[in-house]
Amino acid sequence: MDARTLADRLEITDLLTRYATAVDSKDWALYRTVFTADAQIDYTTAGGPTGDLETVVSLLSQQLELFTRTQHFISNIAVELDGDAAKVRAMFFNPMIVTPGKQFTCGGWYNHDLVRTPDGWRSARLYEESAWFDGIEAAFAP
């Protein structure tokens, strides 16, 4: 593996870490730095929003107010580099706390289409592929 490939893979891993940090801290300015201005984002498999970056930020920021805490673990990062483009598929595990004692977990994959920009790698498309949920009904029970 050459130095450029290693550097790209490290930067892509950092991008995924920035994504998780932004969502868990509800830092929407930081979240925007993960994506291109014209990115398309799709969280529909988890019951979330889909659309362009600003639409998703507006809706996701409201939806995540339901949770006092979230924590994203991202692993098993598969990167297919093709010049200034990359496809990334990474697993996520996400515990979410609604209120103390009421929580659920979910898992699945993030599928990103990345492009190299003057500011580094950015996601032009994110499709969240949810695989499972555990405890969601109890977390929202009265």
Residue frames as a rotation matrix with the C-alpha (Angstrom) as fourth column:
MET 1
0.591 0.807 0.000 0.00
0.807 -0.591 0.000 0.00
0.000 0.000 -1.000 0.00
ASP 2
-0.273 -0.740 0.614 1.52
0.705 -0.588 -0.396 3.32
0.654 0.325 0.683 -1.02
ALA 3
-0.850 -0.178 -0.495 1.72
0.498 -0.577 -0.647 6.47
-0.171 -0.797 0.580 1.12
ARG 4
-0.804 0.594 0.028 -1.15
-0.517 -0.722 0.459 8.22
0.293 0.354 0.888 -0.74
THR 5
-0.092 0.781 -0.617 -3.49
-0.007 0.619 0.785 5.28
0.996 0.076 -0.051 -0.13
LEU 6
-0.356 -0.112 -0.928 -2.56
0.870 0.323 -0.373 5.16
0.342 -0.940 -0.017 3.54
ALA 7
-0.980 -0.029 -0.198 -3.10
0.101 -0.928 -0.360 8.91
-0.173 -0.373 0.912 3.90
ASP 8
-0.541 0.837 -0.085 -6.49
-0.528 -0.259 0.809 8.69
0.655 0.482 0.582 2.15
ARG 9
-0.033 0.530 -0.848 -7.61
0.409 0.781 0.472 5.82
0.912 -0.331 -0.242 4.39
LEU 10
-0.628 -0.246 -0.739 -6.56
0.778 -0.196 -0.596 7.73
0.002 -0.949 0.314 7.53
GLU 11
-0.960 0.279 -0.039 -8.38
-0.280 -0.960 0.029 10.86
-0.029 0.039 0.999 6.39
ILE 12
-0.292 0.892 -0.345 -11.51
-0.323 0.247 0.913 8.85
0.900 0.378 0.216 5.59
THR 13
-0.173 0.174 -0.970 -11.41
0.791 0.611 -0.031 7.24
0.587 -0.772 -0.243 9.04
ASP 14
-0.878 -0.180 -0.444 -11.08
0.419 -0.737 -0.530 10.71
-0.232 -0.651 0.723 10.55
LEU 15
-0.752 0.659 0.031 -14.11
-0.477 -0.576 0.664 11.82
0.455 0.485 0.747 8.51
LEU 16
-0.022 0.758 -0.652 -16.20
0.201 0.642 0.740 9.00
0.979 -0.115 -0.167 9.97
THR 17
-0.416 -0.190 -0.889 -15.03
0.901 0.046 -0.432 9.90
0.123 -0.981 0.152 13.48
ARG 18
-0.994 0.067 -0.083 -15.98
-0.059 -0.994 -0.096 13.53
-0.088 -0.091 0.992 12.83
TYR 19
-0.410 0.898 -0.163 -19.40
-0.288 0.042 0.957 12.37
0.866 0.439 0.241 11.66
ALA 20
0.031 0.413 -0.910 -20.01
0.695 0.645 0.317 10.37
0.718 -0.643 -0.267 14.85
THR 21
-0.692 -0.366 -0.623 -18.73
0.709 -0.507 -0.490 13.21
-0.137 -0.780 0.610 17.04
ALA 22
-0.930 0.344 0.129 -20.96
-0.272 -0.882 0.385 15.74
0.246 0.323 0.914 15.28
VAL 23
-0.123 0.943 -0.310 -24.12
-0.080 0.302 0.950 13.65
0.989 0.142 0.038 15.61
ASP 24
0.034 0.129 -0.991 -23.51
0.847 0.523 0.098 12.68
0.530 -0.843 -0.092 19.24
SER 25
-0.679 -0.319 -0.661 -22.67
0.650 -0.681 -0.337 16.24
-0.343 -0.659 0.670 20.28
LYS 26
0.413 0.887 0.208 -25.45
0.856 -0.301 -0.420 17.68
-0.310 0.351 -0.883 18.09
ASP 27
-0.154 -0.591 -0.791 -22.86
0.037 -0.804 0.594 19.98
-0.987 0.062 0.146 16.53
TRP 28
0.638 0.585 0.501 -24.53
0.482 0.203 -0.852 20.80
-0.601 0.785 -0.153 13.23
ALA 29
0.698 -0.518 -0.494 -21.73
-0.683 -0.688 -0.245 23.08
-0.213 0.508 -0.834 12.04
LEU 30
-0.374 -0.851 0.369 -19.30
-0.687 0.522 0.506 20.18
-0.623 -0.065 -0.780 12.47
TYR 31
0.064 0.510 0.858 -21.80
0.288 0.814 -0.505 17.80
-0.955 0.280 -0.095 10.82
ARG 32
0.903 0.321 -0.285 -21.86
-0.132 -0.424 -0.896 20.02
-0.408 0.847 -0.341 7.74
THR 33
0.175 -0.927 -0.332 -18.06
-0.932 -0.265 0.248 19.63
-0.318 0.266 -0.910 7.38
VAL 34
-0.293 -0.213 0.932 -18.55
-0.083 0.977 0.197 15.91
-0.952 -0.020 -0.304 6.71
PHE 35
0.228 0.613 0.757 -20.56
0.719 0.418 -0.555 16.52
-0.657 0.670 -0.346 3.53
THR 36
-0.823 -0.299 0.483 -20.39
0.561 -0.556 0.613 18.32
0.085 0.776 0.625 0.22
ALA 37
-0.814 0.521 -0.256 -22.77
-0.389 -0.818 -0.424 21.27
-0.430 -0.245 0.869 -0.11
ASP 38
-0.171 0.769 -0.616 -24.96
-0.954 0.027 0.298 19.27
0.246 0.639 0.729 -2.51
ALA 39
-0.958 -0.287 0.006 -24.87
-0.276 0.916 -0.290 15.99
0.078 -0.280 -0.957 -0.56
GLN 40
0.110 0.966 -0.234 -27.86
-0.654 0.248 0.715 13.66
0.748 0.075 0.659 -0.45
ILE 41
-0.873 -0.358 0.332 -28.47
-0.468 0.422 -0.776 11.94
0.137 -0.833 -0.536 2.89
ASP 42
0.040 0.897 -0.440 -30.94
-0.555 0.386 0.737 9.13
0.831 0.214 0.514 3.59
TYR 43
-0.879 -0.256 0.403 -31.83
-0.473 0.355 -0.806 7.91
0.064 -0.899 -0.433 7.08
THR 44
-0.067 0.990 -0.121 -35.21
-0.914 -0.013 0.405 6.44
0.400 0.138 0.906 6.12
THR 45
-0.038 0.066 -0.997 -34.39
0.027 0.998 0.065 2.87
0.999 -0.024 -0.040 7.21
ALA 46
-0.763 -0.228 -0.605 -34.19
0.599 0.103 -0.794 4.22
0.243 -0.968 0.058 10.76
GLY 47
0.267 0.945 -0.189 -37.31
0.964 -0.263 0.047 6.38
-0.005 -0.194 -0.981 10.43
GLY 48
-0.159 -0.443 -0.882 -35.22
0.453 -0.827 0.333 9.48
-0.877 -0.347 0.332 9.87
PRO 49
0.555 0.413 -0.722 -35.15
-0.289 -0.718 -0.633 12.17
-0.780 0.560 -0.279 7.22
THR 50
-0.039 -0.576 0.816 -33.89
0.870 0.383 0.312 12.09
-0.492 0.722 0.486 3.66
GLY 51
0.912 0.361 0.195 -32.90
0.408 -0.737 -0.539 14.90
-0.050 0.571 -0.820 1.36
ASP 52
0.339 -0.804 0.488 -30.25
0.223 -0.435 -0.872 17.50
0.914 0.405 0.032 0.83
LEU 53
-0.532 -0.720 -0.446 -27.86
0.584 0.070 -0.809 18.56
0.613 -0.691 0.383 3.57
GLU 54
-0.886 0.156 0.437 -29.84
-0.356 -0.834 -0.422 21.52
0.299 -0.529 0.794 4.91
THR 55
0.164 0.977 -0.137 -33.15
-0.667 0.212 0.715 19.63
0.727 -0.026 0.686 4.90
VAL 56
0.304 -0.099 -0.947 -31.60
0.406 0.913 0.035 16.75
0.862 -0.395 0.318 6.81
VAL 57
-0.788 -0.608 -0.098 -29.85
0.369 -0.338 -0.866 19.04
0.493 -0.718 0.491 9.31
SER 58
-0.556 0.648 0.520 -33.13
-0.699 -0.703 0.130 20.83
0.450 -0.292 0.844 10.00
LEU 59
0.471 0.831 -0.295 -35.10
-0.563 0.541 0.625 17.62
0.679 -0.128 0.723 10.55
LEU 60
0.170 -0.484 -0.858 -32.39
0.467 0.806 -0.363 15.54
0.868 -0.339 0.363 12.23
SER 61
-0.814 -0.488 0.314 -31.59
0.003 -0.545 -0.838 18.28
0.580 -0.682 0.445 14.73
GLN 62
-0.134 0.857 0.498 -35.25
-0.922 -0.292 0.254 18.24
0.363 -0.425 0.829 15.80
GLN 63
0.619 0.418 -0.665 -35.49
-0.270 0.908 0.319 14.44
0.737 -0.018 0.675 15.95
LEU 64
-0.133 -0.775 -0.618 -32.34
0.458 0.505 -0.732 14.03
0.879 -0.380 0.287 18.02
GLU 65
-0.506 0.050 0.861 -33.74
-0.634 -0.699 -0.332 16.35
0.585 -0.714 0.385 20.69
LEU 66
0.624 0.762 -0.175 -35.74
-0.492 0.557 0.670 13.26
0.607 -0.332 0.722 21.78
PHE 67
0.593 -0.482 -0.645 -32.53
0.560 0.822 -0.099 11.77
0.578 -0.302 0.758 23.16
THR 68
0.953 -0.303 0.028 -30.53
-0.217 -0.611 0.762 12.89
-0.214 -0.732 -0.647 26.16
ARG 69
-0.050 -0.998 0.033 -27.51
-0.659 0.057 0.750 10.95
-0.750 0.016 -0.661 24.90
THR 70
0.985 0.148 -0.089 -26.40
-0.167 0.676 -0.718 9.02
-0.046 0.722 0.690 21.86
GLN 71
0.101 -0.988 0.120 -23.14
-0.597 0.036 0.801 7.28
-0.796 -0.153 -0.586 21.14
HIS 72
0.896 0.177 -0.407 -21.99
-0.443 0.402 -0.802 6.04
0.021 0.899 0.438 17.76
PHE 73
0.037 -0.867 0.496 -19.40
-0.264 0.471 0.842 3.30
-0.964 -0.162 -0.211 17.43
ILE 74
0.789 0.148 -0.596 -18.14
-0.606 0.031 -0.795 2.93
-0.099 0.989 0.114 13.86
SER 75
-0.075 -0.813 0.578 -16.08
-0.467 0.541 0.700 -0.09
-0.881 -0.217 -0.420 12.84
ASN 76
-0.079 -0.031 0.996 -15.29
0.581 0.811 0.071 -2.57
-0.810 0.584 -0.046 10.06
ILE 77
0.403 0.168 -0.900 -14.54
-0.378 -0.864 -0.331 0.28
-0.833 0.474 -0.285 7.67
ALA 78
0.043 -0.314 0.948 -14.30
0.778 0.606 0.165 -0.96
-0.626 0.731 0.270 4.08
VAL 79
0.276 -0.063 -0.959 -12.85
-0.329 -0.944 -0.033 1.60
-0.903 0.324 -0.281 1.67
GLU 80
0.250 -0.194 0.949 -12.76
0.875 0.465 -0.135 1.29
-0.415 0.864 0.286 -2.12
LEU 81
0.023 -0.351 -0.936 -10.59
-0.073 -0.934 0.349 4.07
-0.997 0.061 -0.047 -3.50
ASP 82
0.238 0.036 0.971 -10.88
0.939 0.246 -0.239 5.13
-0.247 0.969 0.025 -7.14
GLY 83
-0.356 -0.468 0.809 -8.78
0.645 -0.749 -0.149 8.25
0.676 0.469 0.569 -7.70
ASP 84
-0.919 0.030 0.392 -10.68
-0.229 -0.852 -0.471 11.21
0.320 -0.523 0.790 -6.27
ALA 85
0.174 0.981 0.085 -13.73
-0.801 0.091 0.591 9.10
0.573 -0.171 0.802 -5.36
ALA 86
-0.917 -0.394 -0.058 -14.28
-0.290 0.760 -0.581 6.41
0.273 -0.516 -0.812 -2.75
LYS 87
0.267 0.942 -0.203 -17.03
-0.377 0.296 0.878 4.10
0.887 -0.158 0.434 -1.63
VAL 88
-0.811 -0.491 0.318 -17.13
-0.447 0.171 -0.878 3.40
0.376 -0.854 -0.358 2.09
ARG 89
0.368 0.859 -0.356 -19.20
-0.193 0.445 0.874 0.87
0.909 -0.253 0.330 3.99
ALA 90
-0.761 -0.621 0.188 -18.83
-0.249 0.012 -0.968 0.95
0.599 -0.783 -0.164 7.76
MET 91
-0.116 0.695 -0.710 -20.73
0.708 0.559 0.431 -0.76
0.696 -0.453 -0.557 10.56
PHE 92
-0.512 -0.031 0.859 -22.34
-0.505 -0.798 -0.329 1.24
0.695 -0.602 0.393 13.32
PHE 93
-0.222 0.458 -0.861 -23.56
0.835 0.545 0.074 0.36
0.503 -0.703 -0.503 16.79
ASN 94
-0.632 0.068 0.772 -25.61
-0.098 -0.995 0.007 3.09
0.769 -0.071 0.636 18.43
PRO 95
-0.369 0.531 -0.763 -26.99
0.928 0.264 -0.265 3.12
0.060 -0.805 -0.590 21.99
MET 96
-0.542 0.302 0.784 -29.51
0.027 -0.926 0.375 5.93
0.840 0.224 0.494 22.49
ILE 97
-0.715 0.278 -0.641 -30.89
0.689 0.126 -0.714 7.17
-0.118 -0.952 -0.282 25.81
VAL 98
-0.049 0.801 0.597 -34.35
0.517 -0.491 0.701 8.73
0.855 0.343 -0.390 25.82
THR 99
0.481 0.086 0.872 -34.45
-0.677 -0.596 0.432 9.38
0.557 -0.798 -0.229 29.57
PRO 100
-0.574 -0.710 0.409 -32.57
-0.812 0.430 -0.394 7.70
0.104 -0.558 -0.823 32.43
GLY 101
-0.508 0.322 0.799 -33.60
-0.253 0.831 -0.495 4.05
-0.824 -0.453 -0.341 32.39
LYS 102
0.638 0.719 0.274 -35.15
0.121 0.257 -0.959 4.26
-0.760 0.645 0.078 28.92
GLN 103
-0.153 -0.758 -0.634 -32.80
-0.757 -0.323 0.569 3.38
-0.636 0.567 -0.524 26.14
PHE 104
0.861 0.291 0.416 -32.47
0.027 0.792 -0.610 1.29
-0.508 0.537 0.674 23.02
THR 105
-0.267 -0.958 -0.106 -29.73
-0.244 -0.039 0.969 0.21
-0.933 0.284 -0.223 20.70
CYS 106
0.886 0.463 -0.005 -29.50
-0.122 0.222 -0.967 -0.15
-0.447 0.858 0.253 16.96
GLY 107
-0.188 -0.975 0.116 -26.97
-0.092 0.135 0.987 -1.21
-0.978 0.175 -0.115 14.40
GLY 108
0.840 0.402 0.365 -26.33
0.310 0.197 -0.930 -1.33
-0.446 0.894 0.041 10.71
TRP 109
-0.155 -0.890 0.429 -24.09
0.928 0.018 0.373 0.16
-0.339 0.456 0.823 8.06
TYR 110
0.426 0.116 -0.897 -23.22
-0.169 -0.964 -0.205 3.62
-0.889 0.239 -0.391 6.78
ASN 111
0.138 -0.326 0.935 -22.73
0.925 0.381 -0.004 3.66
-0.355 0.865 0.354 3.02
HIS 112
0.381 -0.121 -0.917 -20.90
-0.045 -0.993 0.112 6.75
-0.923 -0.001 -0.384 1.82
ASP 113
0.525 -0.364 0.769 -19.97
0.830 0.021 -0.557 7.93
0.186 0.931 0.313 -1.64
LEU 114
0.440 -0.468 -0.766 -16.99
0.383 -0.674 0.632 10.19
-0.812 -0.571 -0.117 -0.98
VAL 115
0.726 -0.325 0.606 -15.21
0.518 -0.320 -0.793 12.74
0.452 0.890 -0.064 -3.14
ARG 116
-0.184 -0.850 -0.494 -11.86
0.947 -0.288 0.142 14.41
-0.263 -0.441 0.858 -2.66
THR 117
0.824 0.427 0.373 -12.30
0.497 -0.860 -0.112 18.19
0.273 0.278 -0.921 -2.36
PRO 118
0.075 -0.816 0.573 -9.81
0.000 -0.574 -0.819 21.01
0.997 0.062 -0.043 -1.77
ASP 119
0.085 0.039 0.996 -10.80
-0.933 -0.347 0.093 20.69
0.349 -0.937 0.007 1.92
GLY 120
-0.788 -0.404 0.464 -10.26
-0.543 0.811 -0.217 16.91
-0.289 -0.423 -0.859 2.00
TRP 121
-0.862 0.475 -0.178 -12.60
0.316 0.776 0.546 13.96
0.398 0.414 -0.819 1.66
ARG 122
-0.647 0.753 0.121 -16.32
-0.669 -0.485 -0.564 14.73
-0.366 -0.446 0.817 1.91
SER 123
-0.641 0.528 0.557 -19.45
0.479 0.842 -0.247 12.63
-0.600 0.109 -0.793 1.60
ALA 124
-0.875 0.391 -0.285 -21.57
-0.474 -0.571 0.670 13.37
0.099 0.721 0.685 -1.45
ARG 125
0.138 0.926 -0.352 -24.07
-0.597 0.361 0.716 10.67
0.790 0.112 0.603 -0.49
LEU 126
-0.879 -0.270 0.392 -24.86
-0.476 0.510 -0.717 8.84
-0.006 -0.817 -0.577 2.73
TYR 127
0.139 0.894 -0.426 -27.30
-0.552 0.427 0.716 5.97
0.822 0.136 0.553 2.91
GLU 128
-0.557 -0.227 0.799 -27.85
-0.818 0.314 -0.481 4.58
-0.142 -0.922 -0.361 6.39
GLU 129
-0.108 0.448 -0.888 -28.75
-0.420 0.789 0.449 0.91
0.901 0.421 0.103 6.20
SER 130
-0.170 0.127 0.977 -30.29
-0.982 0.058 -0.178 -0.01
-0.079 -0.990 0.115 9.54
ALA 131
-0.568 -0.120 -0.814 -30.11
-0.338 0.936 0.099 -3.73
0.750 0.332 -0.572 10.31
TRP 132
-0.131 0.500 -0.856 -31.66
0.723 0.639 0.262 -4.08
0.678 -0.585 -0.445 13.77
PHE 133
-0.202 0.164 0.966 -33.20
-0.592 -0.806 0.012 -2.30
0.780 -0.569 0.260 16.76
ASP 134
-0.307 0.105 -0.946 -33.38
0.620 0.776 -0.115 -3.60
0.722 -0.621 -0.304 20.33
GLY 135
-0.458 0.186 -0.870 -35.58
0.853 -0.183 -0.488 -2.12
-0.250 -0.965 -0.074 23.04
ILE 136
-0.921 0.043 0.387 -37.12
0.144 -0.886 0.442 0.66
0.362 0.462 0.809 20.96
GLU 137
-0.005 0.999 0.040 -40.72
0.230 -0.037 0.972 0.02
0.973 0.014 -0.230 22.06
ALA 138
0.366 0.086 -0.927 -39.80
0.914 0.152 0.375 -0.02
0.173 -0.985 -0.023 25.76
ALA 139
-0.666 -0.719 -0.197 -37.72
0.740 -0.671 -0.055 3.14
-0.093 -0.182 0.979 25.39
PHE 140
-0.882 0.364 0.300 -40.75
-0.202 -0.867 0.456 5.11
0.426 0.342 0.838 24.22
ALA 141
-0.165 0.842 -0.513 -43.40
0.674 0.476 0.565 3.42
0.721 -0.252 -0.646 26.37
PRO 142
0.247 0.324 0.913 -45.22
-0.321 -0.862 0.393 5.77
0.914 -0.391 -0.109 28.76
